[in-house]
Amino acid sequence: MTIPQQTSASPVDVLAQTESFRTLDRPTLEFLVDAADIDQVASGHTLFQIGEPFGQIVYILYAGRMRKRRRSGEEEEAYLGEWLGITNYVDRTPFGFTAEAVTDCTVLGLDVDTLEQLERDHPSLFNCLNHIIVHKLRVRSPVHVIDRGALAQPVRGVMTTPVASCAPDMPLREALALMQQRNIGSLVVTGADHKLVGMLTRSDLAEAVLLREAQPDDPIQPTACRPPHTIMPETPLWKAQDIQQQQGAKYVVVVDDDRPVGVVSQTDILHALISQPGLLGPHIEQSETLHELAALKARLVEEAVHIREANRLAHTSVRCLSETHLALQRRVVDLTLREMPGKPPISFAILIMGSGGRKEMLLDPDQDNGLITAESPQAHDPEVQGWFEDFSNRLNENLHQVGYRLCPGDIMARNPMYRRSFSDWQDWIRCIVDRPTEQAARWSNILFDFDTLYGDDRLTVALRQYVLETIRAHPRLLTKMAADDARGRPALGFFHQLVVTSRDATGAYIDLKRNGLRLIADATRILAVQAGISAQNTMDRLGALVRTGTLAESLSTSAGDAHEVLLELLLAHQIEQAREEKPIDTQVDSKRLTEQNRMRLRLAMRIVKRLQDRLQGLFGVNYLN
């Protein structure tokens, strides 16, 4: 096709430099451009208007300036490469804004059938579009202003200062040497007046040399310097986190009168969050009875609200809430040990499994735990085994008294199957890996998310390493685990519409855990174990899967977006249930969701399906009827 050119660059080159397409691989972008039609929109004319039915065409702004006007009267300018009508493509609803040309504009148009085929043929486009749509929905959501906690403080309190800076004409080799000398990952580039010019990271250096054939003696600017994201010293930390999350920026530069005074990294924000105390933490440590701990467990909704108000990301909130659960359960272990006659005869570790092992516990998790005893001549002594049997029975009962439900499948330390010496655990794992069954696969999809709740962490680390090495040598169990995952389906029907998973007289429900979160956890677990990754948390696994080359960054990012949406909706749902003193569950009434949240959920389920398709394609299994 031919597009009027204002520069000598090709359409693909122009779009590849835009925010929408910079992560899309070039062959896919070429297919996209070739499949598009060209439309000209004269200055003062509209591409579409508020309330107008979706015309089965999605547009990309290629040239010119276009203004978006919403029902509220709010206006914003569309950016080059922006998809216009992309959210309508997902749910086929009428347009929610008017797109008016400020100057003569050129747009690329793709009909929905063509775009759907391109998505099927090019997974990177599917992931790219999902990330864009999630971002648009997040921007349109009411701003969650954080006015307390670690993220409410101004960035000047956590930023790294003074900044490590360099001049724009510094050669690339000297910039790298300076980073190595100071053991830092970035440099702020400043001019003669000390004002901000740009930023240089190690990845910018690598990209300039390897992809753009820059020479070691070339200057930083314009070879590798890029405009950074900037904020003011009094900007609250949550806004810096928002920029990092939405723009994929590892660093944000703090400026005062256009002069850089500090840098805020993702690590800085993580440290600020870790140092934030919870409401219940000090009380848990001081509790001396199970009754006191049960009273604190009953206040978890208060803790959840506090954590949620102090965090913008649901997965961070859930991780903080999980730490409170773990603190409660560790204190139960302490009190249980006090009840026992004498000290533990040998070293041991209590395992926490499932959502606890992943640090993804919400308001009402049940018990999933086990116990490892160290390998020693005493390990199989009847008296030693009797001591740990008594301890395990008491522990599970005490946890139950505090408010942690007994596991319906009896995956608990009181069950001899989950209370073994280290060598017995090894023998059992080797047995199920060598002769995998459906039951073993179902068990593995819970147990393989295990971590130390209490005791000798070396036992846990060694057992995890044994699991990873054994399965990588005999991977048939992973196929069984993928088949077990295939028993569940995302709550999505034809034309990307949500489908309910259960009904009663009061509503039509979607199980966010069974038909969403569990499927993401299953896929990331199986892929992580296959790749030898020891991380347990789902978001940590997604990042590790990109670093090992197991997942494309685009799929990992979109899966992370879906996980965030599902966690956010489920946490809000459970907090509402707790406040209304209703039984806690994982099923939301689809009719009570706002239009925007229904669309976010629909999009999340769409991503879950693609991730599950990817998993089942790798292992050669299909959906079960």
Helices and strands as residue ranges (DSSP letters): H 11-16, H 26-35, E 37-41, E 46-48, E 57-63, E 66-70, E 75-77, E 83-84, H 86-91, E 97-101, E 105-111, H 112-121, H 123-140, G 150-152, G 155-157, E 165-166, H 172-182, E 186-190, E 196-201, H 202-210, H 220-223, E 230-231, H 237-247, E 251-256, E 259-265, H 266-274, H 281-286, H 290-297, H 300-309, H 314-339, E 348-352, H 355-358, E 369-373, H 382-402, G 416-418, E 419-421, H 422-434, H 438-447, E 451-455, H 457-473, H 476-485, G 494-496, E 502-504, E 507-511, I 513-517, H 518-530, H 538-547, H 553-579, E 587-589, G 590-592, H 595-619
